[in-house]
Amino acid sequence: MADLLIRDARIVRFGPLGPPARPVPVGEPVDLLIRRGRVAAVGRGLDPGGARILQAEGAHAIPGLWDAHAHLDLEAARAARLDLSPAAGPEDVLVRVRAAAEAVAAGSAPYASVQGFGFRLSQWPRTPTVGELDEVSGGVPVVLVSGDVHSGWLNTAALRILGLRGVTGPMSEEPWFAALNRLDRIPGTAAMRRLGYRRVMAAMRERGVCGVVDMARQTAPGEWPLRAGQGDVPLPRIRAAVYGDQWEEWSRAGMRTGAALPGSPRDEGGEPLLVQGPLKIIADGSMGTMTAHLRDPYPAALGRPPGREHGVASIGREELTDLMRQAAAAGFETAVHAIGDAAVEDAVAAFEASGARGRIEHAQLLPSGSRVERSLLARIARAGVEVSVQPAHLLDDWSAVGRIWPGASPRCYAFADMVSAGIGLHLGSDAPVAPLDPWLAMAVAVSRRMPDGAVWSPGQRMTAEQALAASVDGQGPVGAGSRGDIVLVDRDPVHGPEGDLPDGAAGWLRATRVLATVVAGRDTVLS
């Protein structure tokens, strides 16, 4: 039985996502009765009626947190891969690969391949080659995934396993994504991911994450329920994406956005925990690989190859519109990856023309000119399109934007402008690109303070109240009828003692400690 009575919890009050509001103080402790996966009653001295009892002892209650965009398969495998994020150039990586390859050859490594994650080509002084990896790895397969996941550096042994020829350097965008989808052919990949799922789900509970929109590619609609059996950690809620070459097959199998995945467990109210998510469409590349689709060309000094001076448009506007229209008719919402300003414009136009529902993912760069920006944001709001953003990307992009997108910093990650325009904003991580940590995402959105101490476009900071509202999947404060997904924390994360000072609020958020995470009445007590 999943019925649960939470005794003596203080409900954190916050308004819907919008302009800053007057703080509402937390009230006296109350009891929260969860029956059949929902909050059935709120009040003092409630009768448990046979429900299990969790003593909150005055802890603060917020709705379950969500990560609006993550790749859980890559996040699950990340822990077993070499951390290449500190690498200042190819030489740093080659030293680590040589040592790891020697361990594989000697039989002292846990896997029969060398894999790494986190390098960033945009921050390196030169582009490396396949030959360099071959020199330090011999016949041991090597797969290195970039920090933004939009490129990969492989040696000849790995390329041969994947059936690839003629590759001389890092791969990017569509050719790389096709290879990424076949990485299970590389020895050790599946084992890395399998062992990592339990760790990922446990870490999510520790941070109060009750749900994730998972952008990982599935091989079949029932794949996620099989993943769910990888450990004894209670499941979060999952909305699993489907990709453009799959959705018609999914549709013929009876799937649509919101439908239960075959084999999904259900809560006591009959609601599935694992459901079909949106159709994921990639409209352009990334800033880190200098492939985001821009209105203006990249600086000539960056040496963009012919045809890529403006980045990569992975799909044309007309094709995008047609695909979204067809998918909408079949019951699928759409999530459009659009990072550059030209890609964002294409995505907005496609939503308007197709009548599809869904989100723009990332929207890192808005078109230049205040009138143009305001007009585009107003169009997004009118179309009912939401935007999924990843604040912690600022920490990775801050040192490269000025060189790759010169003069564009004021229109990067324009969170406050989106909120002011009435756009539904959702925070996420894009894990493993950034940590799957909503407290980090909220803190960065509130402070926008970079590693060098500077504040990136302070006018685009969100308030703590807005950041929380953008992290709970559209839920309001805990109340009768709300989901039985509740997080108990040691403080009111919205109204800290340091007032409205952004840095003070960010520090308060980062210091918040999760005491218990409840999904549909099933609790995990952490402290």
Secondary structure, 3 states (H helix, E strand, C coil): CCCEEEEEEEECCCCCCCCCCCCCCCCCCEEEEEECCEEEEEECCCCCCCCEEEECCCCEEEECEEEEEECHHHHHHHCCCEECCCCCCHHHHHHHHHHHHHHHHCCCCCCCCEEEEEECHHHCCCCCCHHHHHHHHCCCCEEEEECCCCEEEECHHHHHHCCCCCCCCCEEHHHHHHHHCCHHHCCCHHHHHHHHHHHHHHHHHHCCEEEEEECCCCCCCCHHHHHHHHCCCCCCEEEEEEECCCHHHHHHCCCCCCCECCCCCECCCCCECEEEEEEEEECECCCCCCCCCCCCCCCHHHCCCCCCCCCCECCCHHHHHHHHHHHHHCCCCEEEEECCHHHHHHHHHHHHHHCCCEEEEECCECCCCHHHHHHHHHHHHHCCCEEEECCCHHHHHCCCHHHHCCCCHHHECCHHHHHHCCCCEEECCCECCCCCCHHHHHHHHHHCECCCCCECCHHHCCCHHHHHHCCCCCCCCCCCCCECCEEEECCCCCCCCCCCCHHHHHHHHHHCCEEEEEECCEEEECC
